[in-house]
Amino acid sequence: MTWTGSDDSYQSFVDEHGLTFPQIQDDPGEIFRRFDVAFQPAMVIVKADGSIETVAGAVDESLLNQILSEA
């Protein structure tokens, strides 16, 4: 997950929601620009051939499994 903002406010968000996956601080917005993401939540899948697919909105376990099985 990529985020912008203060460390304290984001750590509160991580703690509140029990997030256990890696977090990337992106105040300059470099990751958002690199993958042309202008909204959150969003997920970008980078395929083996280098192409990308952007999924807008929250991704539940069922959708994540579908996306990964198609990749």
C-alpha positions as MATLAB code, in Angstrom:
seq = 'MTWTGSDDSYQSFVDEHGLTFPQIQDDPGEIFRRFDVAFQPAMVIVKADGSIETVAGAVDESLLNQILSEA';
ca = [
       0.000    0.000    0.000;
       1.271    3.436   -0.870;
       0.302    6.492    1.145;
       0.877   10.179    1.622;
       0.555   12.294    4.731;
       1.986   12.361    8.215;
       3.577    9.257    9.703;
       1.459    9.530   12.849;
      -1.888    9.726   11.059;
      -1.042    6.870    8.758;
       0.283    4.656   11.546;
      -3.019    5.217   13.324;
      -4.830    4.057   10.168;
      -2.604    0.961    9.895;
      -3.142    0.106   13.567;
      -6.893    0.715   13.445;
      -7.353   -1.582   10.442;
      -4.794   -4.215   11.471;
      -2.843   -3.947    8.219;
       0.035   -6.417    8.115;
       1.354   -5.945    4.571;
       4.200   -3.572    3.630;
       3.474    0.161    3.502;
       5.338    2.576    1.206;
       5.437    6.272    2.066;
       4.934    8.243   -1.175;
       4.619   11.930   -0.252;
       6.160   13.005   -3.575;
       3.534   10.904   -5.401;
       6.154    9.126   -7.538;
       4.506    5.715   -7.325;
       1.062    7.114   -8.102;
       2.473    8.928  -11.162;
       4.506    5.942  -12.332;
       1.382    3.794  -12.493;
      -1.023    6.622  -13.440;
      -3.183    6.160  -10.330;
      -5.169    9.237   -9.353;
      -7.391    7.684   -6.685;
      -7.504    5.367   -3.689;
      -8.200    2.635   -3.061;
      -6.648    1.121   -6.148;
      -4.485   -1.855   -6.978;
      -2.018   -2.068   -9.842;
      -1.027   -5.469  -11.173;
       2.270   -5.570  -13.063;
       2.180   -8.576  -15.381;
       5.174  -10.674  -16.477;
       5.210   -8.934  -19.878;
       5.458   -5.526  -18.153;
       1.884   -4.477  -18.907;
      -0.196   -3.129  -16.057;
      -3.801   -3.465  -15.008;
      -5.350   -0.993  -12.578;
      -8.269   -2.050  -10.418;
     -10.249    0.859   -8.991;
     -11.771    0.427   -5.568;
     -11.292   -2.002   -2.723;
     -10.327   -5.569   -3.599;
     -11.798   -8.375   -1.533;
     -10.318  -11.870   -1.257;
     -12.515  -13.301   -4.019;
     -11.566  -10.600   -6.530;
      -7.886  -10.843   -5.574;
      -7.926  -14.611   -6.166;
      -9.595  -14.076   -9.558;
      -7.038  -11.442  -10.584;
      -4.099  -13.607   -9.503;
      -5.440  -16.688  -11.287;
      -5.711  -14.674  -14.523;
      -2.222  -13.180  -14.230;
];
